[in-house]
Amino acid sequence: MKKYLLLILAVAFSYHLIAQEAVTDTVGENTTLPTIIMIDTDYDETNSSTDISSFLQSSRDAFNNIAAYNFSSRRFRIRAYDSKYTDVMINGVMMNDPDGGRPYYSNWGGLNDVMRNSVITMNCGVTYESFGGPAGVTAISTRASNYRKQISASYSFSNRSYNHRIMATYSTGLMKNGWAFAASISGRYTPMNSWMSWQEGTWYAGTSYFFSAEKKLNKQHSLGFLVFGSPSERASSSPAVQEVFDLLGTNYYNPNWGWQTDENGNRFMRNARVSSYHQPMFQLQHYWTPSDKLQVNTTAYYWFGKGGSTSLEWGEAADPRPDYYRNLPSYYKYMLDLGKEGYTWEGYQEYTQQWINDENMHQLNWDELYAANLRNLKTVNNANNGTETIQGYFSKYIIEERRQDKQQYGLTSNFKYEFNPNLHLYGGLKAGISKTHYYKKVADLLGGDYYLDIDKYADGEAFDISDEQQNNIRNKNHVAKVGDIIGYDYVANVNKFILWSQLTWVKNRWSTYAGLEAAYTQMYRTGNFENGRFRGDESYGDSKKLNQLNGSFKAGGSYAINGRNYIVANAMLKSEAPEFRSVFVAPRVRNTIVSDVDNEKIFAFDLGYEYRSPFMKARLSAYRTQFYDLTWNRSFYYESTGKYVNYIMNDIEQYAQGIELGADINITPTISAQAAATVGEHRYSNRPKVYVYEDNDASPIYEGETVYLKNYYAGEMPQTVGSVGLKYNSPKYWWISMNANYFADYYLAVNPTNHVADAFTGLYEQDYRTDLLLKQKKLDNAFTLDLYAGKSWNYKGYYILLNLSVNNVLNNKNIVLYGYEQLRSDYDDPERFPEKYSYLYGTNFFLSLTVRY
Amino acid sequence: MKKLAILLIGVMLVFVSCKKNLDQPDITSFPEDNVWSVGQILDSLANGAFTFNQDSQKNAIVKGYVIADETGGNIYRTFYLRGEDGKCIAVYRKGSSEGGSDDFNVKTGDHIGYKLYGSIISEYSKLPQIQVQEHDVNKLIVIYERGCDDKVRPISTTIEDINAGKHLCDLVKISDAQFEPYEGLTYAEGQNNTNRNLVTCSGEGIIVRTSGYASFAAEPLPEGRGTLTAIASVYNTTWQMLIRNTSDVKMNDVRCGGGGDIMEMPYNQVFTSSFGTYTTFSVVGDQVWTIDYSTAVMKGKVGNTFYENEDWLISSPVHIADVEHAKAVVNYVAQYTGPDKDVTAQISADYEYGDDPTNANWTDLNVTFENSAGWNDFLDKEISLDEYIGQTVTFAIKFVSSTTQSRTIEIKSIAVMEGEAGGGGGGTLTGDGTRENPYTAQDVITMNTQTSDGNKYWVKDYIVGFVDADYVYVFTSAAGDVKTNIILSSNVDPTTADECIPIQLPAGAVRDGLNLADNPGNYKQEVLIYGTLEKYFQVAAVKNVTYAEINGNSYGIEPGGGGTEYFNQTLTSQASFNTFTAYSVAGTQVWHFDSAHANYGAQMSGFENNTSYANEDWFISPEIDLSASSSPTLTFEHTRGPAGSINVGVNEGYYTVWVTNNYAEGQNPNDVQWMELTGVVHATTGWAWVSSGRITIPEAFKTATCRIAFKYLSIDGASATWEVRNVIISE
């Protein structure tokens, strides 16, 4: 048997060797969370969100474990699945965002102690609280009686997302009176421009609270109550072009902050982009066990709260962002190369030096924005729908807050029925209503008195505001003050009803399962503004209601050849309603639904071999997932037309396939090794269609134009990764482990605008620009070292645990964490708008001390 | 178990995918099956202007690197291309007034391919260029690579080499140079094209020409000394430099050439634009040494009056190195007659630089500066300085004039160098370019194209070989397939190219009769040819050969019929043009002469401001006395253009030649009876000069009052330009 195993390993590794320089990987035990990375991009501003790169806790599988803790540091995703393909549940309630599908872990950030109790199913497999996505299910339980009696407190010190964290948890366990309580609070904090932060101008403040109660009524019934929330504020950084990193000599430049002078003449740092979330959830649970064979758990929930982030906005003024392309030295050079009057070589050198040396040039210049606002005295006639004439200082620049306020409620119910010890039936229903309120409001007038709420991209004369420029024709010439809603205002309605069931059968050497899901989704938009360019029900009131029906099926199982060797296979056919954002041409301003709305369809299957012995646990799997009818929707400034456009690509087909290997080896009782590697391929497999609409014009620029993307990598993560680790586990309650990680085949997602026939008008095949447009950018391969160590003590009944994790021990500051091609593209000069990057932090650590009693 | 494992491996291998091609839309491929090197284009141009208009040339392209683009505004509608073979050419697009076209949209450093079909390859005032009729960025050009900086580095060279035409159209770099004068000057004045003098520390000078529309036109000239990078250009015989932008000018060092420092040999001062390290001193008289005609000029005559003068042109002290022989070489022309010993070479060991030379002791070196054959026939006077070897001395030219006599001397350069003085003034010419006394090949070398005035001269010498495609002079009769040129030498067995002149053989009888490929028997035979003295292969040469005699055979059209000439007007000077009468019957455009393009002869075009206007314009000769002639014939050269209009009006008779006996000056030619002279050979390629052929003057016009006339017609919407020169009537 061993021989076969070695053979398989050899084959897998030899392929790996051919494909890349081979590296394997291991894992130490990690008790800390993987790094959570906050990212927002310039095309995704309206939904600035917290994106988590991996799982809160991973299953015991060596591969999944390493993927979660070591690979995720460079945005690796298991089997290339987006996080929206994992169902994340708390007590059976789906935590994935109904509009975009992704779960946002920041909603319960800081509650690690109490969210630890979870069942994780990776990929397609047996699940217990929902049918699940192709990437699996994470089911967290917060049932108060499940926590053992305990007091725990911890302090953490880190230079990652936050510098300091304190956390305290108290749980009673099930008390004799039938009650059980669990409570947790935590606080996280990073001061502005902390010396430990990798990026200037960032800060973070968050608190969390959690309370769970359960009352056991009798043998059959138990009632539960839960409330938790995690209010947080974060001043963030943004990716930038390599030019600015090179000019300033650091890959951690952050364009979002600048100096501001207060009334007393003191200067302070201010970040323009601050996100702020507080979305608490309330749950009432009913646990019912009518017999030994049946269990029914039902949860009713209400989830609401505010979320959003601030950003600079401006009208009748130039883009003030220091890294806006026209503000960079390269633009001066571009104009110089064009021979524009007034641009000289000396001027270029001078401008470059200024940009480098003057903080007011390479960071925001708040004082200048205030000064501009305080000089803009003007009169607006027929203001606020013709009722007033308003004179005052009109802000050219403001800070606006882009909000997405959550309002969700629903009911979920799951059951488990045991026909006999070998045959189980699971199932349930989920009904949910979601109304997310999207709008912008004035957060700071930056010294001015008012802000005139008109569309800066709409065509119009300077002194005569046309109806087309009105963001809300029901409140023409809206003169906005702090707190007023501007720009857009709508509600995304997503109502879902899901029925699912699953049968499991275990007999002799076979373990099998099969599941079904039926889902109904209703989506519509309710416009609160009547946009001047899209009158009447084109933007105001309820849009057409889109009703989608979906059915899904999965099946799989394992066969035990003997007690040590197993064959595993799974398959899933999943149909999902498209995302709300992808259904509307321009959800911010229009009720119009895109042509050809279609359900996403996914077909996934895998085949694996597992070996389990006291010496080694190993898994070797091959997988393939096909995606059909995906949609991709972005809004950006389109260089070809000089207009802000909504760009919708649909009918996208992709596949992801590859081989995964993971192994846990106990070399001696104190020394163990872990290894994990995967070689994957994630590509487009067809030519999608694109629909492009000008933001301020109903007529399309493209309608069904072909995008030539077949075989391009879907990108955005390293396709080939490997890690090896060694761990020493001392009998004296301390341990240390080291992991070496390797990342390769990391392609940036392609910009589809560069792959339509129009992009090549007048370009010959041999032209260098043809190559630049067609070529897919690949990031450098990277190698990192991670270190983990821990020690525990038992002192008079107190359990004390000290944990340290150090990532990127080699302090490599040149590893791109994340990058993307700018959607803005100049076909004549494709290098004009280069990629934007965000770099992996240099050496970063997380130290925590926990005391439990 | 084994089976299962194999199955598993098999399934996994399926996942290991092979390489997949990335998708792309249909993208047109740029044709690369008919690539011309710039060298090939220049070689073909050597035979005259031509157009890429053959079907076989539909895919013709040229590949190379852009060394200068339009950025900066100094270079207009043009970019300069350095071919992959290192040879260079200008690429010019017609502007909107000439038919309109896109911007080239190329940047310096681009590696490009350019489609040639429809382009005219011609010389614009001697600047070889690809003249693009209608540039279309979407169809004509491909940019293979951008930023090929290593391919577009300037070539470090000397002004001497630039003036020798070695780098025409190329990007060159001159070191140790400065603008002179510079104070208070900008690159250009207002919106005028402006010439500024660039002078090297060794005294060589050249024009830096800047457009008034250049973005840096109003910037001040730099004061310091340093390097200048520019395109080496030419306008007829004037070599000039075109900078791309001010970053091409890096002059931060201290200026050179204050003079007075002790110079080392070789000490060569060129007086192109300044006296450099030389100083002047006027002992007597108001006239002084000046810089003019790119020389140091001295004369004692102003208007028609002679003045008494004593004026010195004095070197910095120069250390005559410890060599076997040392000499001074004075390159000059001189004309007219002065008093005895009016120009002398002097040497002093005790002269203080800048002092009155009469305070020092001078030794007359006792040389005579003979007059030159003409203003362009520079002579080298070599003067032995052997007696002064090892000493530090000052060399001077002393000029004297009286109230009755003065010569004019123009000194181009004075060199103090190692070598044995050759004695007398070299460079005497054997012939004078007439049929009776033709120039020799050595004469052509000596004159070094100083006589490239567009006129044709007779040259006679031995055919000693040809120039091959690599510009190598081949001294055999085995010409392979080279038919476009031969080389002549006064030495029947030459050993170096310096002894030879290349002869361009235009297509037709002359080429057919002389080329060595078809006529190996011509090797080492003496040939008499008739053509213009111009540069060819970048050296003094004979071009546009229209007639040749060899071994008793004659080829081409004999100028003046070889017999008595009754009339000969070149029309390449204003004076010659003025002998004719231009009469405009209709239309505002008239026959005219353009002194900037003298060799275009008399010109007439109905095209102005991008529009063709209706015209009837006559160009009428003075009275020609043919009463004593027996069978007089008319020959002339003419051309038409542009290429796109080459067929306009030919069949309709827009360009006709007439003869009359009874035209009176000022009369409307339509009031007089004319007879058309038929049989004129017309050009079929844009801007190609052709001979009219020998046209017989009918018997009835062998009178004392015979006149011939060129009649030009155009209509609204259709016209071409007609240019006429070298009108000859002879037996």
Interface residues (C-beta under 8 A of the other chain):
Chain A: M1 Y4 L7 I8 V11 A12 Y15 L336 D337 L338 G339 K340 E341 Y343 T344 W345 I561 N565 I567 L607 Y609 L620 A622 Y623 R624 Q657 G658 I659 V679 E681 R683 Y684 R687 T706 Y708 L709 K710 N711 Y712 H755 V756 A757 A759 F760 T761 G762 L763 Y764 E765 Q766 D767 Y768 R769 T770 L774 Q776 D828
Chain B: M1 K2 L4 A5 L8 I9 V11 M12 L13 V14 F15 V16 S17 K20 N21 L22 D23 Q24 P25 D26 I27 T28 S29 F30 E32 E70 T71 G72 G73 N105 K107 G113 V137 N138 K139 V142 I143 Y144 E145 R146 S215 F216 N245 T246 S247
